[in-house]
Amino acid sequence: MDLFSGCGGISLGFATAGFELVASVEMDPWAAESHGANFAGISHGTNAEAHFKARDITKEDPASIFADLGIGGAVDEQVDVLVGGPPCQAFARVGRAKLRAEAHRREDDDADIAFLVDGRVNLWQRYLHYVRETKPLALLMENVPDILNHGGKNVAETVAEHLQKEGYVVRYTLLNASWFGVPQTRERMFLIGVHKDLDHDVLFPTPTHFSVLPSGYEGTRATARKLIPQQVLDGMEVQHSHCWINDPAIEDGLPPATTARQALADLPPINALELLKNGLISRGRKDPAELVKYTSKKPTTTWSRLMREWPAFGTKEYTTGHVIRYLPRDYKIFQLMEEGWQYPQVWQFVEEKRQQLLEKEWKSGGSLKKDAAEIQSFIKAWTLPYDPSKFPNKWWKLYGDKPVRTLLAHLGKDSYSHIHFDSNQARPISVREAARLQSFPDGFVLRGSMNPAFKQIGNAVPPLVAYAIAMSIRSAIGCRTIPDMRRELLNLNHETFATTIGLNEALCVS
């Protein structure tokens, strides 16, 4: 059962690992539609249409949901594994700032601590209610790293303590998506619980790839490492739930992280400036269901093979959702940006470029010297509206030879945080490209227009990370061994999967 399921990142990972989806709970209507479109046909119960329904977890219990889905029998006999990621906005540092700003705008008395009193903070308690009702063998919770320090409180440890009282062995850690082949340096907290009656310790999946994390990750990782009790670092055995996993090292012999260029292979170029010049792109609704043909009959990179041949979500000649935003002012600027440039650099460049172009026009005696309206229009076309000191991460051009940084739900409002590395295309990434960077296969459909589709992708757990965790949980709850799709589709050798690293193995501080 998938709680706060979104469009289905965790569901896809677990379904691919051989789990049968019983039910999902998602409040956003478009995300629920997408989840139903992808999983209703392979889900439990007799009422497939009920899988498309948006549900408020604070108002529904498992019993009512199962009845709606046509699932009979006792509630606690239906679910072996409960998964989910409660909304993270109140935990994330970016979300905290926004909550404070909105509270100050409303002149709330508790504006400075708005992130502490936001109702979403306590949705983990609803998650615990579902644990008590369904009594799963194992469970998974995902959230942002900042849940480890929410106003000075480690919420993950609090959740772990409550789960231990319910009879679970619990551990949580930070895992980076790039360690598992995902072309994105997305870092998240994952908490796993296994019921003590199984007499099995918690297992975290073995990283399959090596990556060098960019600057900016040190802060949250340092905070996480501080959570390890000093007695543990000194070699003493004490009760604690945090498990620190060291970054994979180059000497581990793992393949390098998937790059943006490898990830986006076989998708046709979208040359935004050319489309704009010929009037072939305009403002208005963009349909993620629109078909687009690949540039090659067969996959040309390992990642595109995974995306095109993912079990039950494979494609042949076509995929969908290769659509972009209409940004007539900015395409020309995207073309001039260099890989890795962020908003302050872009803003400074555009300020200088505008002055250079104006001086050149005036020296040549061009039309701008005579027409005040044209001058104003030109200045507007070469002026960026945001304060560079307040929006340092608003724009960013991808490195072609590196994984991308974290995709966020804000993609639903703009895509400037992920501008395509190919200057000839001069555009932000498309919906399908965002899906690939999040490890959603090309046969995965997204309902709604372009903005809801971007939001669903940014909110999701990368399916390939969920798959790695699901394979570990299979082992923990005694499922039979099944072939690992990554061996064939990602060309990973047998040694990569030789051992799932447990709490007392080399990757965890002990």
Secondary structure, DSSP 8 states (H G I E B T S, - for coil): -EES-TTTHHHHHHHHTT-----EE--SHHHHHHHHHHHGGGSSSS-GGGGG----TTT--HHHHHHHHT--S-GGGT-SEEEE----TTTSHHHHHHHHHHHHHTT-TTGGGHHHH-GGGGHHHHHHHHHHHH--SEEEEEE-GGGGGBTTB-HHHHHHHHHHHTTEEEEEEEEEGGGGT-SB--EEEEEEEEEGGG----B------B----TT-HHHHHHHHHTS-HHHHTT------B--B----GGG---B---HHHHTTTS----HHHHHHTT---SS---TT-EEE-SSSS-SSHHHHHHHH-TTS--SSEEE-------TTTHHHHHH--TT-BHHHHHHHHHHHHHHHHHHHHHTT-GGGT-HHHHHHHHHHT---S-TTT-TTS-BB--TTS-B----GGGGT--TTSB-S-TTT-SB--HHHHHHHTT--TT----S-HHHHHHHHHHS--HHHHHHHHHHHHHHTT------HHHHHS---GGGGS---BTTSTTB--
